[in-house]
Amino acid sequence: MLDTFDALQASLFNMVHGFYKEAIAALRNALETMTFAATCAVANDSTAWEGWAGGDELWFSKQCDRLQNFPPH
């Protein structure tokens, strides 16, 4: 969540200063990171998070599908 907070701050800063493309990229980064973090938390999958932190590729659409398939608590 701290990484996401930094991305949100960067997005706001970039937007205020007119760097709209960079602002949208920072928002996308925050969305992808929080979706992946939520998926790992719900699945209790720390190995996936460690793999991503180590450089493994992340597919946003697969993470959305995976998160959507978990039953509600």
All heavy atoms as a GROMACS GRO file, in nm:
protein
  572
    1MET      N    1   0.082  -0.119   0.000
    1MET     CA    2   0.000   0.000   0.000
    1MET      C    3   0.086   0.126   0.000
    1MET      O    4   0.044   0.228  -0.053
    1MET     CB    5  -0.094   0.001   0.118
    1MET     CG    6  -0.204  -0.102   0.111
    1MET     SD    7  -0.318  -0.078   0.244
    1MET     CE    8  -0.470  -0.087   0.155
    2LEU      N    9   0.205   0.118   0.057
    2LEU     CA   10   0.292   0.236   0.056
    2LEU      C   11   0.337   0.269  -0.085
    2LEU      O   12   0.346   0.388  -0.121
    2LEU     CB   13   0.412   0.213   0.147
    2LEU     CG   14   0.381   0.203   0.297
    2LEU    CD1   15   0.508   0.169   0.374
    2LEU    CD2   16   0.319   0.330   0.348
    3ASP      N   17   0.364   0.168  -0.166
    3ASP     CA   18   0.398   0.192  -0.306
    3ASP      C   19   0.283   0.259  -0.379
    3ASP      O   20   0.303   0.349  -0.460
    3ASP     CB   21   0.435   0.062  -0.376
    3ASP     CG   22   0.565   0.004  -0.327
    3ASP    OD1   23   0.647   0.081  -0.274
    3ASP    OD2   24   0.584  -0.118  -0.342
    4THR      N   25   0.163   0.215  -0.349
    4THR     CA   26   0.045   0.274  -0.412
    4THR      C   27   0.026   0.418  -0.368
    4THR      O   28  -0.010   0.504  -0.448
    4THR     CB   29  -0.079   0.190  -0.379
    4THR    OG1   30  -0.056   0.056  -0.422
    4THR    CG2   31  -0.202   0.243  -0.448
    5PHE      N   32   0.050   0.446  -0.242
    5PHE     CA   33   0.038   0.584  -0.193
    5PHE      C   34   0.134   0.676  -0.268
    5PHE      O   35   0.097   0.786  -0.307
    5PHE     CB   36   0.065   0.588  -0.042
    5PHE     CG   37   0.054   0.724   0.017
    5PHE    CD1   38  -0.070   0.785   0.034
    5PHE    CD2   39   0.166   0.794   0.055
    5PHE    CE1   40  -0.082   0.912   0.088
    5PHE    CE2   41   0.156   0.922   0.109
    5PHE     CZ   42   0.031   0.980   0.125
    6ASP      N   43   0.256   0.629  -0.288
    6ASP     CA   44   0.354   0.709  -0.364
    6ASP      C   45   0.307   0.732  -0.508
    6ASP      O   46   0.323   0.840  -0.563
    6ASP     CB   47   0.490   0.641  -0.364
    6ASP     CG   48   0.557   0.644  -0.228
    6ASP    OD1   49   0.518   0.726  -0.144
    6ASP    OD2   50   0.649   0.562  -0.208
    7ALA      N   51   0.248   0.628  -0.568
    7ALA     CA   52   0.200   0.641  -0.706
    7ALA      C   53   0.084   0.740  -0.714
    7ALA      O   54   0.075   0.819  -0.808
    7ALA     CB   55   0.156   0.505  -0.760
    8LEU      N   56  -0.003   0.740  -0.615
    8LEU     CA   57  -0.113   0.835  -0.613
    8LEU      C   58  -0.064   0.978  -0.594
    8LEU      O   59  -0.115   1.071  -0.657
    8LEU     CB   60  -0.215   0.797  -0.505
    8LEU     CG   61  -0.291   0.667  -0.530
    8LEU    CD1   62  -0.375   0.631  -0.408
    8LEU    CD2   63  -0.377   0.676  -0.654
    9GLN      N   64   0.034   0.995  -0.508
    9GLN     CA   65   0.092   1.128  -0.490
    9GLN      C   66   0.161   1.176  -0.618
    9GLN      O   67   0.147   1.292  -0.657
    9GLN     CB   68   0.194   1.128  -0.376
    9GLN     CG   69   0.132   1.139  -0.240
    9GLN     CD   70   0.238   1.157  -0.133
    9GLN    OE1   71   0.349   1.106  -0.145
    9GLN    NE2   72   0.202   1.227  -0.028
   10ALA      N   73   0.231   1.087  -0.684
   10ALA     CA   74   0.299   1.122  -0.809
   10ALA      C   75   0.197   1.158  -0.916
   10ALA      O   76   0.218   1.253  -0.994
   10ALA     CB   77   0.387   1.007  -0.856
   11SER      N   78   0.087   1.086  -0.920
   11SER     CA   79  -0.017   1.115  -1.017
   11SER      C   80  -0.075   1.254  -0.996
   11SER      O   81  -0.092   1.331  -1.091
   11SER     CB   82  -0.128   1.010  -1.008
   11SER     OG   83  -0.232   1.042  -1.096
   12LEU      N   84  -0.105   1.287  -0.873
   12LEU     CA   85  -0.159   1.419  -0.843
   12LEU      C   86  -0.060   1.529  -0.878
   12LEU      O   87  -0.095   1.630  -0.940
   12LEU     CB   88  -0.199   1.427  -0.696
   12LEU     CG   89  -0.261   1.558  -0.650
   12LEU    CD1   90  -0.389   1.586  -0.727
   12LEU    CD2   91  -0.288   1.554  -0.501
   13PHE      N   92   0.065   1.509  -0.841
   13PHE     CA   93   0.169   1.608  -0.873
   13PHE      C   94   0.182   1.628  -1.024
   13PHE      O   95   0.186   1.741  -1.072
   13PHE     CB   96   0.302   1.562  -0.814
   13PHE     CG   97   0.417   1.654  -0.845
   13PHE    CD1   98   0.441   1.766  -0.767
   13PHE    CD2   99   0.500   1.630  -0.954
   13PHE    CE1  100   0.545   1.852  -0.795
   13PHE    CE2  101   0.605   1.716  -0.983
   13PHE     CZ  102   0.628   1.827  -0.903
   14ASN      N  103   0.186   1.518  -1.098
   14ASN     CA  104   0.199   1.526  -1.243
   14ASN      C  105   0.078   1.593  -1.307
   14ASN      O  106   0.091   1.671  -1.401
   14ASN     CB  107   0.221   1.388  -1.303
   14ASN     CG  108   0.360   1.337  -1.278
   14ASN    OD1  109   0.455   1.414  -1.272
   14ASN    ND2  110   0.373   1.207  -1.263
   15MET      N  111  -0.041   1.562  -1.256
   15MET     CA  112  -0.162   1.622  -1.312
   15MET      C  113  -0.163   1.773  -1.289
   15MET      O  114  -0.193   1.850  -1.380
   15MET     CB  115  -0.286   1.560  -1.248
   15MET     CG  116  -0.416   1.612  -1.306
   15MET     SD  117  -0.560   1.547  -1.222
   15MET     CE  118  -0.541   1.617  -1.060
   16VAL      N  119  -0.129   1.817  -1.169
   16VAL     CA  120  -0.129   1.960  -1.137
   16VAL      C  121  -0.028   2.035  -1.224
   16VAL      O  122  -0.051   2.150  -1.261
   16VAL     CB  123  -0.100   1.980  -0.987
   16VAL    CG1  124  -0.072   2.124  -0.954
   16VAL    CG2  125  -0.217   1.930  -0.904
   17HIS      N  126   0.081   1.970  -1.258
   17HIS     CA  127   0.185   2.035  -1.337
   17HIS      C  128   0.171   2.013  -1.487
   17HIS      O  129   0.259   2.051  -1.564
   17HIS     CB  130   0.324   1.990  -1.288
   17HIS     CG  131   0.356   2.047  -1.154
   17HIS    ND1  132   0.321   1.984  -1.037
   17HIS    CD2  133   0.417   2.163  -1.119
   17HIS    CE1  134   0.361   2.057  -0.935
   17HIS    NE2  135   0.418   2.167  -0.981
   18GLY      N  136   0.060   1.950  -1.529
   18GLY     CA  137   0.032   1.937  -1.671
   18GLY      C  138   0.088   1.815  -1.739
   18GLY      O  139   0.079   1.803  -1.861
   19PHE      N  140   0.143   1.722  -1.664
   19PHE     CA  141   0.197   1.599  -1.722
   19PHE      C  142   0.090   1.490  -1.714
   19PHE      O  143   0.095   1.400  -1.632
   19PHE     CB  144   0.324   1.557  -1.650
   19PHE     CG  145   0.434   1.657  -1.658
   19PHE    CD1  146   0.468   1.735  -1.549
   19PHE    CD2  147   0.504   1.676  -1.777
   19PHE    CE1  148   0.570   1.829  -1.557
   19PHE    CE2  149   0.605   1.768  -1.786
   19PHE     CZ  150   0.638   1.846  -1.676
   20TYR      N  151  -0.009   1.501  -1.804
   20TYR     CA  152  -0.127   1.416  -1.793
   20TYR      C  153  -0.098   1.270  -1.828
   20TYR      O  154  -0.153   1.180  -1.765
   20TYR     CB  155  -0.239   1.471  -1.882
   20TYR     CG  156  -0.274   1.612  -1.845
   20TYR    CD1  157  -0.247   1.718  -1.931
   20TYR    CD2  158  -0.332   1.641  -1.722
   20TYR    CE1  159  -0.278   1.848  -1.896
   20TYR    CE2  160  -0.362   1.771  -1.685
   20TYR     CZ  161  -0.336   1.874  -1.773
   20TYR     OH  162  -0.365   2.001  -1.736
   21LYS      N  163  -0.014   1.246  -1.926
   21LYS     CA  164   0.020   1.108  -1.963
   21LYS      C  165   0.089   1.037  -1.847
   21LYS      O  166   0.057   0.922  -1.815
   21LYS     CB  167   0.110   1.110  -2.087
   21LYS     CG  168   0.138   0.974  -2.143
   21LYS     CD  169   0.218   0.984  -2.272
   21LYS     CE  170   0.244   0.850  -2.332
   21LYS     NZ  171   0.318   0.860  -2.458
   22GLU      N  172   0.180   1.104  -1.782
   22GLU     CA  173   0.250   1.046  -1.667
   22GLU      C  174   0.156   1.027  -1.548
   22GLU      O  175   0.168   0.931  -1.473
   22GLU     CB  176   0.369   1.134  -1.626
   22GLU     CG  177   0.483   1.134  -1.725
   22GLU     CD  178   0.460   1.226  -1.844
   22GLU    OE1  179   0.357   1.295  -1.853
   22GLU    OE2  180   0.549   1.230  -1.932
   23ALA      N  181   0.060   1.119  -1.533
   23ALA     CA  182  -0.038   1.107  -1.425
   23ALA      C  183  -0.124   0.982  -1.444
   23ALA      O  184  -0.150   0.908  -1.348
   23ALA     CB  185  -0.126   1.232  -1.418
   24ILE      N  186  -0.167   0.958  -1.566
   24ILE     CA  187  -0.248   0.840  -1.594
   24ILE      C  188  -0.166   0.713  -1.575
   24ILE      O  189  -0.215   0.613  -1.523
   24ILE     CB  190  -0.307   0.848  -1.736
   24ILE    CG1  191  -0.412   0.960  -1.740
   24ILE    CG2  192  -0.368   0.716  -1.779
   24ILE    CD1  193  -0.461   0.993  -1.878
   25ALA      N  194  -0.039   0.716  -1.614
   25ALA     CA  195   0.048   0.598  -1.595
   25ALA      C  196   0.065   0.567  -1.446
   25ALA      O  197   0.064   0.450  -1.407
   25ALA     CB  198   0.183   0.623  -1.660
   26ALA      N  199   0.078   0.670  -1.364
   26ALA     CA  200   0.092   0.647  -1.219
   26ALA      C  201  -0.037   0.591  -1.161
   26ALA      O  202  -0.034   0.504  -1.073
   26ALA     CB  203   0.131   0.777  -1.149
   27LEU      N  204  -0.152   0.639  -1.208
   27LEU     CA  205  -0.280   0.583  -1.161
   27LEU      C  206  -0.294   0.437  -1.202
   27LEU      O  207  -0.343   0.355  -1.124
   27LEU     CB  208  -0.397   0.664  -1.217
   27LEU     CG  209  -0.424   0.796  -1.150
   27LEU    CD1  210  -0.538   0.868  -1.222
   27LEU    CD2  211  -0.458   0.778  -1.004
   28ARG      N  212  -0.252   0.406  -1.322
   28ARG     CA  213  -0.259   0.267  -1.369
   28ARG      C  214  -0.169   0.178  -1.283
   28ARG      O  215  -0.207   0.067  -1.246
   28ARG     CB  216  -0.219   0.258  -1.515
   28ARG     CG  217  -0.225   0.118  -1.567
   28ARG     CD  218  -0.191   0.109  -1.712
   28ARG     NE  219  -0.189  -0.032  -1.751
   28ARG     CZ  220  -0.174  -0.073  -1.874
   28ARG    NH1  221  -0.161   0.014  -1.971
   28ARG    NH2  222  -0.172  -0.201  -1.902
   29ASN      N  223  -0.052   0.227  -1.251
   29ASN     CA  224   0.040   0.152  -1.165
   29ASN      C  225  -0.024   0.125  -1.030
   29ASN      O  226  -0.014   0.014  -0.976
   29ASN     CB  227   0.171   0.230  -1.150
   29ASN     CG  228   0.272   0.154  -1.070
   29ASN    OD1  229   0.275   0.032  -1.072
   29ASN    ND2  230   0.355   0.227  -0.997
   30ALA      N  231  -0.090   0.225  -0.972
   30ALA     CA  232  -0.155   0.207  -0.843
   30ALA      C  233  -0.266   0.103  -0.853
   30ALA      O  234  -0.280   0.016  -0.765
   30ALA     CB  235  -0.210   0.340  -0.794
   31LEU      N  236  -0.347   0.110  -0.958
   31LEU     CA  237  -0.456   0.014  -0.976
   31LEU      C  238  -0.403  -0.128  -0.991
   31LEU      O  239  -0.453  -0.221  -0.926
   31LEU     CB  240  -0.539   0.053  -1.098
   31LEU     CG  241  -0.651  -0.045  -1.136
   31LEU    CD1  242  -0.756  -0.049  -1.026
   31LEU    CD2  243  -0.711  -0.006  -1.269
   32GLU      N  244  -0.302  -0.146  -1.073
   32GLU     CA  245  -0.246  -0.279  -1.094
   32GLU      C  246  -0.184  -0.335  -0.966
   32GLU      O  247  -0.202  -0.452  -0.933
   32GLU     CB  248  -0.142  -0.275  -1.205
   32GLU     CG  249  -0.201  -0.255  -1.342
   32GLU     CD  250  -0.097  -0.244  -1.451
   32GLU    OE1  251   0.024  -0.239  -1.420
   32GLU    OE2  252  -0.136  -0.241  -1.569
   33THR      N  253  -0.112  -0.252  -0.894
   33THR     CA  254  -0.048  -0.297  -0.771
   33THR      C  255  -0.151  -0.337  -0.666
   33THR      O  256  -0.138  -0.441  -0.601
   33THR     CB  257   0.045  -0.188  -0.715
   33THR    OG1  258   0.142  -0.155  -0.814
   33THR    CG2  259   0.115  -0.235  -0.589
   34MET      N  260  -0.255  -0.256  -0.647
   34MET     CA  261  -0.356  -0.288  -0.547
   34MET      C  262  -0.439  -0.410  -0.586
   34MET      O  263  -0.478  -0.488  -0.500
   34MET     CB  264  -0.446  -0.167  -0.522
   34MET     CG  265  -0.378  -0.058  -0.442
   34MET     SD  266  -0.300  -0.116  -0.288
   34MET     CE  267  -0.439  -0.176  -0.198
   35THR      N  268  -0.466  -0.428  -0.716
   35THR     CA  269  -0.538  -0.547  -0.760
   35THR      C  270  -0.455  -0.672  -0.732
   35THR      O  271  -0.507  -0.772  -0.681
   35THR     CB  272  -0.571  -0.538  -0.910
   35THR    OG1  273  -0.649  -0.421  -0.933
   35THR    CG2  274  -0.647  -0.660  -0.957
   36PHE      N  275  -0.327  -0.666  -0.763
   36PHE     CA  276  -0.240  -0.780  -0.737
   36PHE      C  277  -0.225  -0.805  -0.587
   36PHE      O  278  -0.228  -0.920  -0.542
   36PHE     CB  279  -0.105  -0.759  -0.802
   36PHE     CG  280  -0.014  -0.877  -0.792
   36PHE    CD1  281  -0.052  -1.000  -0.840
   36PHE    CD2  282   0.111  -0.863  -0.734
   36PHE    CE1  283   0.032  -1.110  -0.830
   36PHE    CE2  284   0.196  -0.973  -0.724
   36PHE     CZ  285   0.156  -1.096  -0.772
   37ALA      N  286  -0.212  -0.699  -0.508
   37ALA     CA  287  -0.200  -0.715  -0.363
   37ALA      C  288  -0.327  -0.775  -0.304
   37ALA      O  289  -0.320  -0.862  -0.217
   37ALA     CB  290  -0.170  -0.580  -0.298
   38ALA      N  291  -0.442  -0.732  -0.352
   38ALA     CA  292  -0.568  -0.787  -0.303
   38ALA      C  293  -0.580  -0.935  -0.340
   38ALA      O  294  -0.625  -1.016  -0.259
   38ALA     CB  295  -0.687  -0.708  -0.360
   39THR      N  296  -0.540  -0.970  -0.462
   39THR     CA  297  -0.545  -1.110  -0.504
   39THR      C  298  -0.454  -1.196  -0.417
   39THR      O  299  -0.493  -1.304  -0.373
   39THR     CB  300  -0.504  -1.122  -0.652
   39THR    OG1  301  -0.590  -1.041  -0.730
   39THR    CG2  302  -0.513  -1.265  -0.700
   40CYS      N  303  -0.334  -1.148  -0.391
   40CYS     CA  304  -0.240  -1.224  -0.307
   40CYS      C  305  -0.292  -1.236  -0.164
   40CYS      O  306  -0.277  -1.340  -0.100
   40CYS     CB  307  -0.103  -1.158  -0.307
   40CYS     SG  308  -0.015  -1.178  -0.463
   41ALA      N  309  -0.356  -1.131  -0.113
   41ALA     CA  310  -0.409  -1.134   0.024
   41ALA      C  311  -0.526  -1.232   0.035
   41ALA      O  312  -0.533  -1.310   0.130
   41ALA     CB  313  -0.452  -0.995   0.067
   42VAL      N  314  -0.617  -1.228  -0.061
   42VAL     CA  315  -0.733  -1.317  -0.057
   42VAL      C  316  -0.691  -1.462  -0.076
   42VAL      O  317  -0.742  -1.551  -0.009
   42VAL     CB  318  -0.836  -1.274  -0.165
   42VAL    CG1  319  -0.945  -1.378  -0.180
   42VAL    CG2  320  -0.895  -1.140  -0.131
   43ALA      N  321  -0.594  -1.486  -0.163
   43ALA     CA  322  -0.548  -1.622  -0.190
   43ALA      C  323  -0.444  -1.670  -0.089
   43ALA      O  324  -0.406  -1.786  -0.090
   43ALA     CB  325  -0.489  -1.630  -0.330
   44ASN      N  326  -0.398  -1.579  -0.003
   44ASN     CA  327  -0.292  -1.609   0.093
   44ASN      C  328  -0.170  -1.666   0.019
   44ASN      O  329  -0.116  -1.770   0.054
   44ASN     CB  330  -0.342  -1.705   0.200
   44ASN     CG  331  -0.252  -1.705   0.322
   44ASN    OD1  332  -0.171  -1.614   0.341
   44ASN    ND2  333  -0.265  -1.807   0.405
   45ASP      N  334  -0.131  -1.594  -0.086
   45ASP     CA  335  -0.026  -1.638  -0.178
   45ASP      C  336   0.093  -1.544  -0.171
   45ASP      O  337   0.106  -1.452  -0.252
   45ASP     CB  338  -0.083  -1.644  -0.320
   45ASP     CG  339   0.012  -1.707  -0.418
   45ASP    OD1  340   0.119  -1.755  -0.377
   45ASP    OD2  341  -0.022  -1.708  -0.538
   46SER      N  342   0.181  -1.566  -0.076
   46SER     CA  343   0.298  -1.479  -0.062
   46SER      C  344   0.405  -1.511  -0.166
   46SER      O  345   0.486  -1.425  -0.200
   46SER     CB  346   0.356  -1.489   0.078
   46SER     OG  347   0.399  -1.621   0.104
   47THR      N  348   0.404  -1.631  -0.221
   47THR     CA  349   0.505  -1.666  -0.321
   47THR      C  350   0.485  -1.588  -0.451
   47THR      O  351   0.582  -1.552  -0.517
   47THR     CB  352   0.506  -1.816  -0.351
   47THR    OG1  353   0.377  -1.857  -0.393
   47THR    CG2  354   0.546  -1.896  -0.228
   48ALA      N  355   0.359  -1.563  -0.488
   48ALA     CA  356   0.332  -1.484  -0.608
   48ALA      C  357   0.381  -1.341  -0.590
   48ALA      O  358   0.439  -1.281  -0.681
   48ALA     CB  359   0.183  -1.485  -0.641
   49TRP      N  360   0.358  -1.286  -0.471
   49TRP     CA  361   0.403  -1.149  -0.443
   49TRP      C  362   0.556  -1.142  -0.447
   49TRP      O  363   0.612  -1.049  -0.504
   49TRP     CB  364   0.351  -1.102  -0.308
   49TRP     CG  365   0.390  -0.961  -0.280
   49TRP    CD1  366   0.499  -0.918  -0.209
   49TRP    CD2  367   0.325  -0.844  -0.326
   49TRP    NE1  368   0.502  -0.781  -0.207
   49TRP    CE2  369   0.397  -0.732  -0.278
   49TRP    CE3  370   0.210  -0.821  -0.403
   49TRP    CZ2  371   0.359  -0.601  -0.305
   49TRP    CZ3  372   0.173  -0.691  -0.428
   49TRP    CH2  373   0.247  -0.584  -0.380
   50GLU      N  374   0.622  -1.238  -0.386
   50GLU     CA  375   0.769  -1.240  -0.385
   50GLU      C  376   0.823  -1.258  -0.527
   50GLU      O  377   0.925  -1.198  -0.562
   50GLU     CB  378   0.820  -1.350  -0.293
   50GLU     CG  379   0.792  -1.322  -0.146
   50GLU     CD  380   0.815  -1.442  -0.057
   50GLU    OE1  381   0.854  -1.549  -0.108
   50GLU    OE2  382   0.792  -1.429   0.064
   51GLY      N  383   0.756  -1.339  -0.607
   51GLY     CA  384   0.798  -1.356  -0.746
   51GLY      C  385   0.784  -1.228  -0.826
   51GLY      O  386   0.873  -1.191  -0.902
   52TRP      N  387   0.674  -1.157  -0.805
   52TRP     CA  388   0.654  -1.029  -0.873
   52TRP      C  389   0.758  -0.926  -0.829
   52TRP      O  390   0.814  -0.854  -0.911
   52TRP     CB  391   0.513  -0.976  -0.845
   52TRP     CG  392   0.489  -0.840  -0.899
   52TRP    CD1  393   0.471  -0.805  -1.030
   52TRP    CD2  394   0.484  -0.719  -0.823
   52TRP    NE1  395   0.452  -0.669  -1.040
   52TRP    CE2  396   0.460  -0.613  -0.914
   52TRP    CE3  397   0.495  -0.689  -0.689
   52TRP    CZ2  398   0.448  -0.481  -0.874
   52TRP    CZ3  399   0.483  -0.557  -0.649
   52TRP    CH2  400   0.461  -0.456  -0.742
   53ALA      N  401   0.786  -0.924  -0.700
   53ALA     CA  402   0.888  -0.832  -0.649
   53ALA      C  403   1.026  -0.867  -0.704
   53ALA      O  404   1.112  -0.780  -0.718
   53ALA     CB  405   0.890  -0.834  -0.495
   54GLY      N  406   1.045  -0.994  -0.737
   54GLY     CA  407   1.172  -1.038  -0.794
   54GLY      C  408   1.183  -1.020  -0.945
   54GLY      O  409   1.287  -1.047  -1.003
   55GLY      N  410   1.074  -0.976  -1.009
   55GLY     CA  411   1.081  -0.949  -1.152
   55GLY      C  412   0.991  -1.033  -1.240
   55GLY      O  413   0.995  -1.020  -1.362
   56ASP      N  414   0.910  -1.122  -1.180
   56ASP     CA  415   0.817  -1.200  -1.262
   56ASP      C  416   0.715  -1.108  -1.327
   56ASP      O  417   0.678  -1.004  -1.272
   56ASP     CB  418   0.745  -1.304  -1.177
   56ASP     CG  419   0.835  -1.418  -1.134
   56ASP    OD1  420   0.949  -1.426  -1.185
   56ASP    OD2  421   0.792  -1.499  -1.049
   57GLU      N  422   0.665  -1.150  -1.443
   57GLU     CA  423   0.571  -1.068  -1.518
   57GLU      C  424   0.431  -1.076  -1.457
   57GLU      O  425   0.387  -1.181  -1.411
   57GLU     CB  426   0.567  -1.117  -1.663
   57GLU     CG  427   0.507  -1.019  -1.757
   57GLU     CD  428   0.533  -1.054  -1.901
   57GLU    OE1  429   0.625  -1.134  -1.927
   57GLU    OE2  430   0.462  -1.001  -1.986
   58LEU      N  431   0.362  -0.965  -1.459
   58LEU     CA  432   0.227  -0.955  -1.404
   58LEU      C  433   0.129  -0.927  -1.518
   58LEU      O  434   0.149  -0.833  -1.595
   58LEU     CB  435   0.221  -0.841  -1.302
   58LEU     CG  436   0.083  -0.799  -1.253
   58LEU    CD1  437   0.021  -0.911  -1.171
   58LEU    CD2  438   0.094  -0.673  -1.169
   59TRP      N  439   0.024  -1.007  -1.527
   59TRP     CA  440  -0.082  -0.985  -1.625
   59TRP      C  441  -0.204  -0.936  -1.551
   59TRP      O  442  -0.267  -1.009  -1.475
   59TRP     CB  443  -0.112  -1.114  -1.701
   59TRP     CG  444   0.002  -1.154  -1.790
   59TRP    CD1  445   0.103  -1.240  -1.758
   59TRP    CD2  446   0.029  -1.105  -1.920
   59TRP    NE1  447   0.190  -1.250  -1.863
   59TRP    CE2  448   0.147  -1.167  -1.964
   59TRP    CE3  449  -0.035  -1.016  -2.005
   59TRP    CZ2  450   0.202  -1.142  -2.089
   59TRP    CZ3  451   0.020  -0.991  -2.129
   59TRP    CH2  452   0.136  -1.054  -2.169
   60PHE      N  453  -0.238  -0.810  -1.573
   60PHE     CA  454  -0.348  -0.747  -1.502
   60PHE      C  455  -0.480  -0.820  -1.525
   60PHE      O  456  -0.556  -0.843  -1.431
   60PHE     CB  457  -0.359  -0.600  -1.543
   60PHE     CG  458  -0.468  -0.525  -1.472
   60PHE    CD1  459  -0.459  -0.500  -1.336
   60PHE    CD2  460  -0.578  -0.480  -1.541
   60PHE    CE1  461  -0.558  -0.431  -1.271
   60PHE    CE2  462  -0.678  -0.410  -1.476
   60PHE     CZ  463  -0.668  -0.386  -1.341
   61SER      N  464  -0.509  -0.858  -1.648
   61SER     CA  465  -0.636  -0.924  -1.677
   61SER      C  466  -0.647  -1.058  -1.605
   61SER      O  467  -0.755  -1.094  -1.556
   61SER     CB  468  -0.653  -0.944  -1.828
   61SER     OG  469  -0.550  -1.024  -1.880
   62LYS      N  470  -0.537  -1.130  -1.595
   62LYS     CA  471  -0.539  -1.259  -1.523
   62LYS      C  472  -0.562  -1.237  -1.374
   62LYS      O  473  -0.633  -1.315  -1.310
   62LYS     CB  474  -0.409  -1.335  -1.546
   62LYS     CG  475  -0.396  -1.388  -1.686
   62LYS     CD  476  -0.267  -1.465  -1.704
   62LYS     CE  477  -0.252  -1.513  -1.846
   62LYS     NZ  478  -0.128  -1.586  -1.868
   63GLN      N  479  -0.504  -1.131  -1.319
   63GLN     CA  480  -0.523  -1.102  -1.177
   63GLN      C  481  -0.667  -1.060  -1.149
   63GLN      O  482  -0.724  -1.097  -1.046
   63GLN     CB  483  -0.426  -0.995  -1.129
   63GLN     CG  484  -0.281  -1.037  -1.137
   63GLN     CD  485  -0.252  -1.168  -1.066
   63GLN    OE1  486  -0.301  -1.192  -0.956
   63GLN    NE2  487  -0.174  -1.252  -1.129
   64CYS      N  488  -0.727  -0.984  -1.240
   64CYS     CA  489  -0.867  -0.945  -1.224
   64CYS      C  490  -0.957  -1.068  -1.227
   64CYS      O  491  -1.047  -1.082  -1.144
   64CYS     CB  492  -0.909  -0.847  -1.333
   64CYS     SG  493  -0.839  -0.683  -1.315
   65ASP      N  494  -0.933  -1.158  -1.322
   65ASP     CA  495  -1.012  -1.280  -1.332
   65ASP      C  496  -0.994  -1.366  -1.208
   65ASP      O  497  -1.091  -1.421  -1.154
   65ASP     CB  498  -0.973  -1.361  -1.455
   65ASP     CG  499  -1.011  -1.292  -1.585
   65ASP    OD1  500  -1.098  -1.202  -1.581
   65ASP    OD2  501  -0.953  -1.328  -1.690
   66ARG      N  502  -0.872  -1.378  -1.162
   66ARG     CA  503  -0.843  -1.459  -1.042
   66ARG      C  504  -0.912  -1.401  -0.919
   66ARG      O  505  -0.972  -1.474  -0.840
   66ARG     CB  506  -0.692  -1.465  -1.021
   66ARG     CG  507  -0.650  -1.556  -0.911
   66ARG     CD  508  -0.498  -1.564  -0.905
   66ARG     NE  509  -0.459  -1.637  -0.786
   66ARG     CZ  510  -0.345  -1.623  -0.724
   66ARG    NH1  511  -0.255  -1.538  -0.771
   66ARG    NH2  512  -0.316  -1.691  -0.617
   67LEU      N  513  -0.907  -1.270  -0.905
   67LEU     CA  514  -0.970  -1.205  -0.790
   67LEU      C  515  -1.123  -1.218  -0.796
   67LEU      O  516  -1.188  -1.239  -0.695
   67LEU     CB  517  -0.929  -1.057  -0.786
   67LEU     CG  518  -0.978  -0.976  -0.667
   67LEU    CD1  519  -0.926  -1.034  -0.536
   67LEU    CD2  520  -0.933  -0.831  -0.680
   68GLN      N  521  -1.177  -1.208  -0.915
   68GLN     CA  522  -1.322  -1.218  -0.932
   68GLN      C  523  -1.374  -1.358  -0.901
   68GLN      O  524  -1.489  -1.373  -0.860
   68GLN     CB  525  -1.358  -1.180  -1.074
   68GLN     CG  526  -1.506  -1.170  -1.100
   68GLN     CD  527  -1.534  -1.124  -1.242
   68GLN    OE1  528  -1.448  -1.123  -1.328
   68GLN    NE2  529  -1.658  -1.085  -1.266
   69ASN      N  530  -1.292  -1.460  -0.919
   69ASN     CA  531  -1.338  -1.598  -0.898
   69ASN      C  532  -1.338  -1.642  -0.752
   69ASN      O  533  -1.388  -1.750  -0.722
   69ASN     CB  534  -1.252  -1.694  -0.981
   69ASN     CG  535  -1.281  -1.680  -1.128
   69ASN    OD1  536  -1.393  -1.648  -1.168
   69ASN    ND2  537  -1.182  -1.706  -1.211
   70PHE      N  538  -1.285  -1.562  -0.663
   70PHE     CA  539  -1.288  -1.598  -0.521
   70PHE      C  540  -1.428  -1.574  -0.466
   70PHE      O  541  -1.492  -1.473  -0.499
   70PHE     CB  542  -1.188  -1.515  -0.441
   70PHE     CG  543  -1.046  -1.562  -0.457
   70PHE    CD1  544  -0.958  -1.489  -0.534
   70PHE    CD2  545  -1.003  -1.678  -0.396
   70PHE    CE1  546  -0.829  -1.531  -0.550
   70PHE    CE2  547  -0.873  -1.722  -0.411
   70PHE     CZ  548  -0.786  -1.648  -0.489
   71PRO      N  549  -1.477  -1.666  -0.382
   71PRO     CA  550  -1.611  -1.643  -0.324
   71PRO      C  551  -1.606  -1.528  -0.224
   71PRO      O  552  -1.504  -1.506  -0.159
   71PRO     CB  553  -1.640  -1.775  -0.253
   71PRO     CG  554  -1.507  -1.838  -0.229
   71PRO     CD  555  -1.416  -1.789  -0.339
   72PRO      N  556  -1.716  -1.453  -0.212
   72PRO     CA  557  -1.718  -1.343  -0.116
   72PRO      C  558  -1.714  -1.396   0.027
   72PRO      O  559  -1.763  -1.505   0.056
   72PRO     CB  560  -1.849  -1.271  -0.145
   72PRO     CG  561  -1.932  -1.369  -0.220
   72PRO     CD  562  -1.839  -1.465  -0.286
   73HIS      N  563  -1.657  -1.318   0.116
   73HIS     CA  564  -1.648  -1.360   0.256
   73HIS      C  565  -1.760  -1.300   0.336
   73HIS      O  566  -1.796  -1.194   0.335
   73HIS     CB  567  -1.514  -1.317   0.316
   73HIS     CG  568  -1.401  -1.401   0.266
   73HIS    ND1  569  -1.327  -1.364   0.155
   73HIS    CD2  570  -1.352  -1.519   0.306
   73HIS    CE1  571  -1.236  -1.456   0.133
   73HIS    NE2  572  -1.248  -1.551   0.223
   0.00000   0.00000   0.00000
